[in-house]
Amino acid sequence: MAIIKVKIISMIGQLRELDAVTAICGKSHLFHPDNAMNFYSNTESFLPLSEDNPYQAPLQQLSSSIKSIGQPLHLFSEEETEKKQLKPIQALHYAQAMSNRIAKLQAQHEKISKEVQRHEQDAKDAAHFVGLAIDLKKIRVCQFISIHFGSLPRAGYEQLKTYEDNPFVVFFPCTSDEKTVWGVYICPIDQCPEIDRIFSRLYFQPLNLERFDGTPKEAVEQFKQEAEASRNELKKVDDEIQQLWKNEQERCNLIYSWLTIKNTYFGIRKYAFQYNGFFILSGWIPQEAENSFTSKLDQCSSVEYNLDDASNELVHSPPVKLHNHRPFKAFEYFTEMYGLPNYSEIDPTPLLACIFVTLFGIMFGDVGHGICAFLLGLWMWKKKNMPLGHILMPCGISSCIFGFVFGSVFGFEHLLDPLYYALGFSEKPISVMEGSTTTNILIFAVSIGVVLLIVAMFLNIISSLRQRHYERALFGQNGVAGLIFYISIVFGFVLQLLGTPVMTPLYVTLLIVLPLLVMFFREVFGGLMEHKPDWKPEKWGEFIVQNFFELFEFLLSYLSNTVSFLRVGAFVLVHAGMMNMVFTLADMVGGVGYPIVLIIGNIFVMALEGLLVSIHVLRLNFYEMFSRFYDGDGRPFTPVEVRVPS
């Protein structure tokens, strides 16, 4: 069995020992908490532990403060942290004090950064008017004229020509670019409202030069000096932050680790309930870890516990942890993509792995392409630590094996002929493009589908019996009745084609008609067998119509699922056809372009076929296979572990 067996453990003890119990649960890395209310019938006196987590806010404050200064936090192990024997009050006080110190320095940093930006912007604004040899301070004290510095968009500047008749609309340009013209307009005080309205319509953007003294050139230098001074202050603050982190790094990581651990342990309390000064806590642990876990609980004087097999608690959906051997481990990625099995289901990962690798090899059968797939998978696994890399490697090996069967190496169909002759063959085992071989490949593909569908039905019968779903196991389309019907139809049809007439009235009645009737009345038979009080349909007419169309749907599913496997043979032919097209194009180009076309063509075919084959093999697994025996409605086993907060 590829699903790790678990047990439900229910713990009861005095509230004063709850912290010790949660610490045991957290340190074990084996405890998956669950709502204790679900495992007791009389819960009227149970009360939730309504309490605030005293570690969550300090932890978030400290981690966000350290993150704000761009420094990484290191999480010590629980053993390392325990050795330091920190006192809670000291740890919480340190987290608050450290956060405040960083916040103060960050506030200074932000304030000075804004000053630098302001000085740089002022220098940039003043630079537009460097050509003006005027004293800005003297201009501001003028009593009879108003001077406005700013910019006009190029279109607005061009429209100034329409105001040539107005002697007070005068704009003196200083600098410009493709879109904007910077300059100044001057007007008498009594004409200001009207002139301001005109320039406003031209989208004039004023610049505030109140801080400018002397000439614009002198102002630019002044602001550059102020910006440099502010940058020096900013560097001092940065140095102070760096020095603070250097001095406090180890201590800060220790407090961070302590808070993270305590926060994790305290999180277990939300699953517990209290009554009359006692607590109740329930959860799941691996069966193999039962002794090591309970031995720790035995050290708590007031704590009592009870264990029960998960198979007796299926109504509570025991969490699932897959455990497959190394060749199949990577394919758990696909199983989890579809959905974890529930606790009483069969883990389909080994079957999925075998089918995926085999069908991929058949559909992607080429020695050269298989080697490339293997090397790509090796690189993805070793260098990028990608799960798909570990999946791609056996697929590449499978492609090489079937490539030898098809005699194809990067599309060269006769490159391996000397090898076959040396082994005693007169020709390669399978020549894909021959007419008779094409038919045999398609028949072989359908045969694979028949075998796999029969396997899926067997698995459904086993899984359904384990879950005590007798209707599905015995009378359903994928149960015993459906299996007998499908095998009888397939073998009867094949034998008829081979000249052995087995479709006698007795054969048809017992092995085809009778299973169909059983599937038609599956709900009635299942209800009787499972002793359901409502086994008899209330409205027989509605029951007959509904089940007639469902039975028709079952028949279509047998046909469509079987025919779907034709795509396995089709991809074998498609591969040969695409490579034949690549060689045709290479022959048309000829000369130096011949190898270039072959290389590009092979890369294109590998990329396209690799993607399409993967998709279609997954589809055959998920829809044709899984839909017959697998629900995938399990929930993952996620024990409490100390992790870096997200």
C-alpha positions as CSV (number, residue, x, y, z in Angstrom):
1,M,0.0,0.0,0.0
2,A,1.4,3.3,-1.1
3,I,-0.6,5.4,1.5
4,I,1.0,5.6,4.9
5,K,-1.4,4.3,7.6
6,V,-2.4,6.8,10.2
7,K,-4.2,6.7,13.5
8,I,-6.4,9.2,15.3
9,I,-5.2,10.2,18.7
10,S,-7.5,12.1,21.2
11,M,-5.7,13.7,24.2
12,I,-7.4,14.9,27.4
13,G,-5.6,16.7,30.3
14,Q,-5.5,19.6,32.6
15,L,-5.3,23.0,30.9
16,R,-2.0,23.8,32.7
17,E,-0.3,21.1,30.6
18,L,-1.7,22.1,27.2
19,D,1.4,24.1,26.4
20,A,3.5,21.0,27.1
21,V,1.3,18.9,24.9
22,T,1.3,21.3,22.0
23,A,5.1,21.5,22.2
24,I,5.3,17.7,22.0
25,C,3.0,17.7,19.0
26,G,5.0,20.4,17.3
27,K,8.4,19.0,18.0
28,S,7.4,15.6,16.7
29,H,6.7,16.9,13.2
30,L,4.2,14.0,13.0
31,F,0.9,15.5,14.3
32,H,-1.8,16.6,12.0
33,P,-4.4,18.5,14.1
34,D,-8.1,18.1,13.6
35,N,-11.2,19.6,15.1
36,A,-11.8,17.8,18.4
37,M,-15.5,18.5,18.2
38,N,-15.8,16.1,15.2
39,F,-14.8,13.0,17.3
40,Y,-17.3,13.3,20.2
41,S,-21.0,12.9,20.2
42,N,-21.9,15.0,23.3
43,T,-20.1,18.4,22.9
44,E,-22.5,20.7,24.7
45,S,-20.0,21.4,27.5
46,F,-17.1,22.0,25.1
47,L,-15.9,25.5,24.8
48,P,-13.3,26.9,22.3
49,L,-10.1,28.4,23.7
50,S,-10.9,32.1,23.0
51,E,-7.4,33.6,23.4
52,D,-5.1,35.8,21.4
53,N,-1.8,34.5,20.2
54,P,0.8,36.5,22.1
55,Y,3.6,35.6,19.7
56,Q,2.0,36.4,16.4
57,A,2.2,40.2,16.5
58,P,5.8,40.5,17.8
59,L,6.9,37.9,15.2
60,Q,5.2,39.8,12.3
61,Q,6.6,43.1,13.6
62,L,10.2,41.8,13.9
63,S,10.2,39.9,10.6
64,S,8.8,42.9,8.7
65,S,11.3,45.2,10.3
66,I,14.2,43.1,9.3
67,K,12.8,42.6,5.9
68,S,12.5,46.4,5.5
69,I,16.3,46.8,5.9
70,G,16.9,44.1,3.3
71,Q,18.4,41.5,5.6
72,P,17.6,37.8,5.6
73,L,16.4,36.0,8.8
74,H,17.8,32.6,9.6
75,L,15.6,30.0,11.4
76,F,17.5,28.0,14.0
77,S,16.4,24.5,14.8
78,E,14.2,23.8,17.7
79,E,17.1,22.0,19.5
80,E,19.4,25.0,19.0
81,T,16.8,27.5,20.2
82,E,16.0,25.4,23.3
83,K,19.6,25.3,24.4
84,K,19.6,29.1,24.8
85,Q,16.8,28.9,27.4
86,L,15.2,32.2,26.6
87,K,12.8,33.8,29.0
88,P,9.5,34.8,27.3
89,I,9.4,38.4,28.8
90,Q,13.0,39.1,27.6
91,A,12.3,37.7,24.1
92,L,9.1,39.7,23.6
93,H,10.7,42.9,25.0
94,Y,13.7,42.4,22.6
95,A,11.4,42.0,19.6
96,Q,9.6,45.2,20.5
97,A,12.8,47.2,21.2
98,M,14.5,46.0,18.0
99,S,11.5,46.7,15.9
100,N,11.3,50.2,17.3
101,R,15.0,51.0,16.7
102,I,14.7,49.8,13.1
103,A,11.5,51.8,12.6
104,K,13.2,55.0,13.9
105,L,16.2,54.5,11.6
106,Q,13.9,53.7,8.7
107,A,11.9,56.9,9.4
108,Q,15.1,58.9,9.3
109,H,16.2,57.1,6.1
110,E,12.8,57.9,4.4
111,K,12.9,61.5,5.5
112,I,16.4,62.1,4.2
113,S,15.6,60.2,1.0
114,K,12.8,62.6,0.3
115,E,15.1,65.5,0.9
116,V,17.6,64.1,-1.6
117,Q,14.8,63.7,-4.1
118,R,13.5,67.3,-3.5
119,H,17.0,68.8,-3.9
120,E,17.6,66.9,-7.1
121,Q,14.3,67.9,-8.5
122,D,14.9,71.6,-7.5
123,A,18.3,71.4,-9.3
124,K,16.7,69.8,-12.3
125,D,14.0,72.6,-12.4
126,A,16.5,75.4,-12.0
127,A,18.7,73.9,-14.7
128,H,16.1,74.8,-17.3
129,F,16.7,78.5,-16.7
130,V,20.5,78.6,-16.4
131,G,20.7,80.9,-19.4
132,L,18.9,83.7,-17.6
133,A,21.3,86.1,-16.1
134,I,18.9,87.4,-13.5
135,D,18.8,87.5,-9.7
136,L,15.8,85.4,-8.6
137,K,15.7,87.0,-5.2
138,K,15.4,90.5,-6.6
139,I,12.7,89.5,-9.0
140,R,10.5,88.2,-6.2
141,V,10.4,91.7,-4.6
142,C,9.1,93.5,-7.8
143,Q,6.0,95.5,-7.1
144,F,4.6,96.2,-10.5
145,I,5.2,93.1,-12.5
146,S,4.7,89.3,-11.9
147,I,7.1,86.7,-13.2
148,H,6.1,83.1,-13.7
149,F,8.6,80.3,-14.4
150,G,7.3,77.0,-15.9
151,S,6.8,75.0,-19.1
152,L,4.5,74.8,-22.0
153,P,3.8,71.7,-24.1
154,R,5.1,72.2,-27.7
155,A,1.5,72.5,-29.0
156,G,0.7,75.2,-26.5
157,Y,3.9,77.1,-27.3
158,E,2.9,77.1,-31.0
159,Q,-0.5,78.5,-30.2
160,L,1.1,81.6,-28.7
161,K,1.1,83.0,-32.2
162,T,-2.6,83.6,-31.9
163,Y,-2.0,86.1,-29.1
164,E,0.5,88.3,-31.0
165,D,-1.9,91.2,-30.9
166,N,-1.9,91.2,-27.1
167,P,1.3,93.0,-25.9
168,F,1.1,91.5,-22.5
169,V,1.3,87.9,-23.6
170,V,5.0,87.5,-23.8
171,F,6.8,84.2,-23.2
172,F,10.6,83.9,-23.1
173,P,11.8,80.4,-23.9
174,C,15.0,79.1,-22.2
175,T,15.3,75.4,-22.9
176,S,13.2,72.8,-24.8
177,D,13.0,69.2,-26.0
178,E,10.7,67.5,-28.5
179,K,7.6,67.8,-26.3
180,T,8.1,70.7,-23.9
181,V,9.4,74.3,-23.8
182,W,10.6,75.8,-20.5
183,G,10.6,79.5,-20.0
184,V,9.1,82.5,-18.3
185,Y,6.3,85.0,-18.9
186,I,6.1,88.5,-17.4
187,C,3.0,90.6,-17.0
188,P,1.9,93.7,-15.2
189,I,0.2,93.2,-11.9
190,D,-3.1,94.6,-13.0
191,Q,-3.1,92.3,-16.1
192,C,-2.2,89.1,-14.2
193,P,-5.7,87.4,-13.9
194,E,-6.3,87.7,-17.7
195,I,-2.7,86.6,-18.7
196,D,-2.8,83.7,-16.2
197,R,-6.1,82.5,-17.8
198,I,-4.6,82.6,-21.3
199,F,-1.5,80.6,-20.2
200,S,-3.7,78.2,-18.3
201,R,-5.6,77.4,-21.5
202,L,-2.3,76.8,-23.2
203,Y,-1.5,74.1,-20.4
204,F,1.3,76.1,-18.8
205,Q,2.8,74.2,-15.9
206,P,4.3,76.6,-13.3
207,L,7.4,75.7,-11.3
208,N,7.8,76.8,-7.7
209,L,11.1,78.7,-7.4
210,E,10.5,80.2,-4.0
211,R,13.7,78.5,-2.7
212,F,15.9,79.8,-5.5
213,D,18.3,82.6,-4.7
214,G,20.8,84.3,-7.0
215,T,21.0,83.4,-10.6
216,P,19.6,80.0,-11.8
217,K,23.1,78.8,-12.3
218,E,24.0,79.6,-8.7
219,A,20.7,78.0,-7.6
220,V,21.6,74.7,-9.4
221,E,24.9,74.6,-7.6
222,Q,23.3,75.3,-4.3
223,F,20.8,72.5,-4.7
224,K,23.4,70.0,-5.9
225,Q,25.4,70.8,-2.7
226,E,22.3,70.3,-0.6
227,A,21.6,67.0,-2.3
228,E,25.2,65.8,-1.7
229,A,25.0,66.8,1.9
230,S,21.7,64.9,2.3
231,R,23.2,61.9,0.6
232,N,26.1,61.9,3.1
233,E,23.5,62.0,5.9
234,L,21.7,59.1,4.2
235,K,24.9,57.1,4.1
236,K,25.4,57.6,7.8
237,V,22.0,56.3,8.5
238,D,22.6,53.3,6.2
239,D,25.9,52.6,8.0
240,E,24.1,52.8,11.4
241,I,21.5,50.3,10.2
242,Q,24.3,48.0,8.9
243,Q,26.2,48.2,12.2
244,L,23.0,47.6,14.2
245,W,22.4,44.4,12.1
246,K,26.0,43.3,12.5
247,N,25.8,43.7,16.3
248,E,22.4,42.1,16.7
249,Q,22.2,39.6,13.9
250,E,22.7,36.4,16.0
251,R,20.5,37.6,18.8
252,C,17.8,38.7,16.4
253,N,17.8,35.4,14.5
254,L,17.6,33.6,17.9
255,I,14.5,35.7,19.0
256,Y,13.0,35.3,15.5
257,S,13.4,31.5,15.8
258,W,12.0,31.4,19.3
259,L,8.9,33.5,18.3
260,T,8.4,31.3,15.2
261,I,8.5,28.1,17.2
262,K,6.2,29.5,19.9
263,N,3.8,30.9,17.3
264,T,3.7,27.5,15.6
265,Y,3.0,25.6,18.8
266,F,0.4,28.1,19.9
267,G,-1.4,27.6,16.6
268,I,-2.3,24.0,17.6
269,R,-4.4,25.4,20.5
270,K,-7.1,26.6,18.1
271,Y,-8.0,23.0,17.4
272,A,-8.4,22.3,21.1
273,F,-11.5,22.7,23.3
274,Q,-11.9,23.0,27.1
275,Y,-14.4,21.9,29.7
276,N,-14.2,22.1,33.5
277,G,-10.5,23.0,33.6
278,F,-9.6,20.3,31.1
279,F,-8.6,20.4,27.4
280,I,-9.4,18.0,24.5
281,L,-7.1,17.8,21.5
282,S,-7.4,15.5,18.6
283,G,-5.3,14.8,15.5
284,W,-3.6,12.2,13.2
285,I,-0.2,10.6,13.5
286,P,1.5,7.9,11.4
287,Q,0.9,4.5,12.8
288,E,4.6,3.7,12.7
289,A,5.3,6.6,15.0
290,E,2.7,5.7,17.6
291,N,5.2,4.5,20.3
292,S,7.6,7.4,20.0
293,F,4.8,9.9,20.1
294,T,2.9,8.4,23.0
295,S,6.1,8.0,25.0
296,K,6.5,11.8,25.1
297,L,2.9,12.2,26.2
298,D,3.4,9.7,29.1
299,Q,5.7,12.3,30.7
300,C,2.7,14.6,31.2
301,S,1.1,13.5,34.5
302,S,-2.5,14.6,33.8
303,V,-2.7,13.7,30.1
304,E,-4.6,10.6,28.9
305,Y,-5.0,9.6,25.3
306,N,-6.9,7.2,23.1
307,L,-5.8,5.9,19.7
308,D,-7.9,4.4,16.9
309,D,-7.2,3.1,13.4
310,A,-8.0,5.5,10.6
311,S,-10.0,2.7,8.9
312,N,-12.5,3.0,11.7
313,E,-12.8,6.8,11.2
314,L,-13.3,7.0,7.5
315,V,-16.3,9.3,8.0
316,H,-13.8,11.9,9.2
317,S,-11.7,11.7,6.0
318,P,-8.3,10.7,7.4
319,P,-5.5,12.7,5.9
320,V,-3.3,11.0,3.2
321,K,0.4,10.9,2.8
322,L,1.7,9.0,-0.2
323,H,4.7,6.7,0.2
324,N,6.0,5.3,-3.1
325,H,9.4,3.8,-3.9
326,R,12.0,5.9,-5.8
327,P,11.0,4.8,-9.4
328,F,7.5,6.0,-8.8
329,K,8.0,8.9,-6.3
330,A,8.3,11.6,-8.9
331,F,5.0,10.6,-10.5
332,E,3.2,11.6,-7.2
333,Y,3.3,15.1,-8.9
334,F,0.7,14.0,-11.4
335,T,-1.4,12.2,-8.9
336,E,-1.6,15.3,-6.7
337,M,-2.4,17.3,-9.8
338,Y,-5.5,15.2,-10.2
339,G,-6.3,14.9,-6.5
340,L,-5.0,12.8,-3.6
341,P,-6.7,9.5,-3.0
342,N,-8.9,9.3,0.0
343,Y,-7.7,7.0,2.8
344,S,-9.6,3.9,1.6
345,E,-8.7,4.3,-2.1
346,I,-5.9,2.7,-4.0
347,D,-2.9,5.0,-4.7
348,P,-2.7,5.1,-8.6
349,T,0.8,6.5,-8.7
350,P,2.7,3.2,-9.6
351,L,0.1,2.4,-12.3
352,L,0.2,5.9,-13.6
353,A,4.0,5.8,-13.7
354,C,4.1,2.6,-15.7
355,I,1.4,3.6,-18.1
356,F,2.9,7.1,-18.6
357,V,6.4,5.9,-19.3
358,T,5.3,3.1,-21.6
359,L,2.8,5.1,-23.6
360,F,5.2,8.1,-23.8
361,G,7.9,5.8,-25.2
362,I,5.6,4.3,-27.8
363,M,4.3,7.6,-29.0
364,F,7.7,9.3,-28.8
365,G,9.7,6.3,-30.1
366,D,13.0,7.6,-31.5
367,V,16.5,6.7,-30.1
368,G,17.9,10.2,-30.7
369,H,14.9,12.0,-29.4
370,G,14.8,9.7,-26.4
371,I,18.5,10.5,-25.6
372,C,17.7,14.2,-25.8
373,A,14.7,13.8,-23.5
374,F,16.8,11.9,-21.0
375,L,19.5,14.5,-21.0
376,L,17.0,17.4,-20.7
377,G,15.4,15.6,-17.8
378,L,18.7,15.0,-16.1
379,W,19.6,18.8,-16.4
380,M,16.1,19.8,-15.1
381,W,16.5,17.5,-12.1
382,K,20.2,18.1,-11.2
383,K,20.5,21.8,-12.1
384,K,17.0,23.2,-11.6
385,N,15.6,20.7,-9.1
386,M,12.4,20.4,-11.1
387,P,10.1,17.3,-10.5
388,L,9.4,17.1,-14.2
389,G,13.0,16.4,-14.8
390,H,12.8,13.2,-12.8
391,I,9.8,12.2,-14.8
392,L,11.3,13.0,-18.1
393,M,14.4,10.7,-17.6
394,P,12.6,7.4,-17.6
395,C,10.4,8.7,-20.4
396,G,13.5,9.3,-22.4
397,I,14.8,5.8,-21.7
398,S,11.5,4.3,-22.8
399,S,11.6,6.4,-26.0
400,C,15.0,5.0,-26.7
401,I,13.8,1.4,-26.2
402,F,10.8,1.8,-28.6
403,G,13.1,3.8,-30.9
404,F,15.2,0.6,-31.4
405,V,12.0,-1.3,-32.0
406,F,10.9,1.2,-34.7
407,G,14.4,1.7,-36.0
408,S,14.3,5.4,-35.9
409,V,17.3,7.7,-34.9
410,F,16.5,11.4,-35.3
411,G,14.2,10.4,-38.1
412,F,16.7,8.2,-39.9
413,E,14.7,5.0,-40.5
414,H,17.6,2.8,-41.7
415,L,20.5,4.0,-39.6
416,L,20.3,0.9,-37.3
417,D,19.9,-1.7,-40.1
418,P,23.5,-3.0,-39.6
419,L,22.7,-3.6,-35.9
420,Y,19.6,-5.6,-36.8
421,Y,21.6,-7.7,-39.4
422,A,24.3,-8.4,-36.8
423,L,21.6,-9.6,-34.4
424,G,20.3,-12.0,-37.1
425,F,17.2,-10.0,-38.3
426,S,16.6,-9.6,-42.0
427,E,15.1,-6.1,-41.4
428,K,14.1,-3.9,-38.5
429,P,11.4,-5.2,-36.2
430,I,8.7,-2.7,-37.1
431,S,8.6,-0.5,-40.2
432,V,6.1,2.1,-39.3
433,M,5.3,3.5,-42.8
434,E,4.4,0.2,-44.4
435,G,0.6,-0.2,-45.1
436,S,0.1,-3.5,-43.3
437,T,2.2,-2.3,-40.3
438,T,0.1,0.8,-40.0
439,T,-3.1,-1.3,-39.5
440,N,-1.3,-3.5,-37.0
441,I,-0.1,-0.5,-35.0
442,L,-3.6,0.8,-34.7
443,I,-4.9,-2.6,-33.6
444,F,-2.1,-2.9,-31.1
445,A,-3.0,0.6,-29.7
446,V,-6.7,-0.4,-29.3
447,S,-5.6,-3.6,-27.6
448,I,-3.6,-1.6,-25.1
449,G,-6.7,0.4,-24.4
450,V,-8.8,-2.8,-23.8
451,V,-6.2,-4.2,-21.4
452,L,-5.9,-0.9,-19.4
453,L,-9.7,-0.4,-19.2
454,I,-10.0,-4.0,-17.8
455,V,-7.3,-3.2,-15.3
456,A,-9.1,0.0,-14.3
457,M,-12.3,-2.0,-13.8
458,F,-10.5,-4.5,-11.6
459,L,-9.1,-1.7,-9.5
460,N,-12.5,-0.2,-9.2
461,I,-13.9,-3.4,-7.9
462,I,-11.1,-3.8,-5.3
463,S,-11.3,-0.1,-4.2
464,S,-15.1,-0.1,-4.0
465,L,-15.2,-3.3,-1.9
466,R,-12.7,-1.8,0.5
467,Q,-14.9,1.3,0.8
468,R,-18.0,-1.0,1.1
469,H,-19.6,0.6,-2.0
470,Y,-21.2,-2.7,-3.1
471,E,-23.4,-1.1,-5.7
472,R,-20.4,0.4,-7.5
473,A,-18.3,-2.7,-7.0
474,L,-20.8,-5.3,-8.2
475,F,-23.5,-3.7,-10.3
476,G,-22.0,-0.5,-11.7
477,Q,-20.6,0.1,-15.2
478,N,-17.0,-0.4,-13.8
479,G,-18.0,-3.2,-11.4
480,V,-18.3,-6.9,-11.9
481,A,-21.4,-6.5,-14.2
482,G,-19.6,-3.9,-16.4
483,L,-16.4,-6.0,-16.5
484,I,-18.2,-9.1,-17.6
485,F,-20.2,-7.2,-20.3
486,Y,-17.0,-5.4,-21.6
487,I,-14.9,-8.5,-21.8
488,S,-17.7,-10.5,-23.4
489,I,-18.3,-7.9,-26.1
490,V,-14.6,-7.5,-26.9
491,F,-13.6,-11.2,-26.9
492,G,-16.9,-12.1,-28.7
493,F,-16.2,-9.6,-31.4
494,V,-12.6,-10.6,-31.8
495,L,-13.4,-14.3,-32.0
496,Q,-16.1,-13.6,-34.5
497,L,-13.6,-11.8,-36.7
498,L,-11.2,-14.7,-36.3
499,G,-13.8,-17.1,-37.6
500,T,-14.9,-18.6,-34.3
501,P,-18.6,-17.9,-33.8
502,V,-19.2,-17.6,-30.1
503,M,-22.1,-15.2,-30.2
504,T,-24.7,-17.9,-29.5
505,P,-28.0,-17.0,-27.9
506,L,-26.8,-18.5,-24.6
507,Y,-23.6,-16.4,-24.7
508,V,-25.4,-13.2,-25.6
509,T,-28.1,-13.8,-22.9
510,L,-25.8,-14.7,-20.0
511,L,-22.7,-12.5,-20.8
512,I,-24.2,-9.5,-22.5
513,V,-27.9,-9.0,-21.9
514,L,-27.9,-10.2,-18.2
515,P,-25.0,-7.8,-17.2
516,L,-26.8,-5.0,-19.0
517,L,-30.0,-5.7,-16.9
518,V,-27.9,-5.8,-13.7
519,M,-26.4,-2.4,-14.6
520,F,-29.9,-1.1,-15.4
521,F,-31.2,-2.1,-12.0
522,R,-27.9,-1.4,-10.1
523,E,-29.6,1.0,-7.7
524,V,-32.2,-1.5,-6.7
525,F,-29.7,-4.4,-6.2
526,G,-27.3,-2.1,-4.4
527,G,-29.9,-0.8,-2.1
528,L,-31.1,-4.3,-1.2
529,M,-27.5,-5.5,-0.6
530,E,-26.6,-2.5,1.6
531,H,-30.0,-2.8,3.4
532,K,-31.1,0.7,2.4
533,P,-34.7,1.5,3.4
534,D,-35.4,3.4,0.2
535,W,-34.1,0.7,-2.2
536,K,-37.4,0.7,-4.1
537,P,-37.9,3.6,-6.6
538,E,-40.8,5.8,-5.8
539,K,-41.6,6.4,-9.5
540,W,-40.9,3.5,-11.7
541,G,-41.6,5.3,-14.9
542,E,-39.0,8.0,-14.1
543,F,-36.6,5.4,-12.9
544,I,-36.8,3.4,-16.2
545,V,-36.4,6.5,-18.4
546,Q,-33.5,7.8,-16.5
547,N,-31.6,4.5,-16.3
548,F,-32.2,3.8,-20.0
549,F,-30.3,7.0,-20.9
550,E,-27.6,6.3,-18.3
551,L,-27.2,2.8,-19.7
552,F,-26.9,4.2,-23.2
553,E,-24.2,6.6,-21.8
554,F,-22.4,3.6,-20.3
555,L,-22.3,1.9,-23.7
556,L,-20.9,5.1,-25.4
557,S,-18.3,5.4,-22.7
558,Y,-17.0,1.9,-23.3
559,L,-16.7,2.6,-27.0
560,S,-15.2,6.1,-26.7
561,N,-12.7,5.2,-24.0
562,T,-11.5,2.2,-26.1
563,V,-11.3,4.2,-29.3
564,S,-9.4,7.0,-27.5
565,F,-6.4,4.7,-27.4
566,L,-6.1,4.9,-31.1
567,R,-4.2,8.1,-30.5
568,V,-1.3,6.0,-29.2
569,G,-0.9,4.4,-32.6
570,A,-1.7,7.6,-34.4
571,F,1.2,9.4,-32.7
572,V,3.6,6.6,-33.9
573,L,2.5,7.3,-37.4
574,V,2.5,11.1,-36.9
575,H,6.1,11.0,-35.7
576,A,7.2,9.1,-38.8
577,G,5.2,11.4,-41.1
578,M,6.6,14.6,-39.5
579,M,10.2,13.4,-39.8
580,N,9.5,12.3,-43.4
581,M,8.4,15.9,-44.1
582,V,11.6,17.2,-42.4
583,F,13.7,15.1,-44.7
584,T,11.7,16.2,-47.7
585,L,12.3,19.8,-46.9
586,A,16.0,19.2,-46.3
587,D,16.3,17.5,-49.7
588,M,14.5,20.5,-51.3
589,V,17.0,22.9,-49.7
590,G,20.1,20.7,-50.3
591,G,23.7,21.7,-50.0
592,V,24.8,23.4,-46.8
593,G,21.2,24.0,-45.8
594,Y,20.5,20.2,-45.6
595,P,22.0,19.6,-42.1
596,I,20.6,22.9,-40.8
597,V,17.1,22.0,-41.9
598,L,17.5,18.6,-40.3
599,I,18.7,20.1,-37.0
600,I,15.9,22.7,-36.8
601,G,13.3,20.2,-37.9
602,N,14.3,17.7,-35.3
603,I,14.2,20.4,-32.6
604,F,10.8,21.4,-33.7
605,V,9.4,17.9,-33.8
606,M,10.9,17.0,-30.4
607,A,9.4,20.2,-28.8
608,L,6.0,19.8,-30.4
609,E,5.7,16.0,-30.0
610,G,7.0,16.1,-26.5
611,L,4.4,18.6,-25.4
612,L,1.5,16.9,-27.3
613,V,2.5,13.4,-26.2
614,S,2.7,14.4,-22.6
615,I,-0.8,16.0,-22.7
616,H,-2.4,13.1,-24.4
617,V,-0.8,10.4,-22.2
618,L,-2.0,12.4,-19.1
619,R,-5.4,12.6,-20.7
620,L,-5.6,8.8,-21.2
621,N,-4.6,8.3,-17.6
622,F,-6.9,10.9,-16.1
623,Y,-10.1,10.5,-18.2
624,E,-10.0,6.9,-19.6
625,M,-8.4,5.3,-16.6
626,F,-8.9,7.4,-13.4
627,S,-12.5,8.1,-14.1
628,R,-13.3,4.4,-13.8
629,F,-11.8,3.7,-10.4
630,Y,-10.5,6.9,-8.7
631,D,-12.2,9.7,-6.8
632,G,-9.2,11.7,-5.8
633,D,-11.0,13.5,-3.0
634,G,-8.4,13.0,-0.2
635,R,-6.9,15.7,1.9
636,P,-3.1,15.9,2.4
637,F,-1.4,14.9,5.6
638,T,0.2,18.2,6.8
639,P,1.8,17.8,10.2
640,V,2.6,20.8,12.3
641,E,6.1,21.9,11.5
642,V,8.1,25.1,12.2
643,R,8.3,26.9,8.9
644,V,9.3,30.4,7.9
645,P,6.1,32.5,8.0
646,S,4.8,33.5,4.6
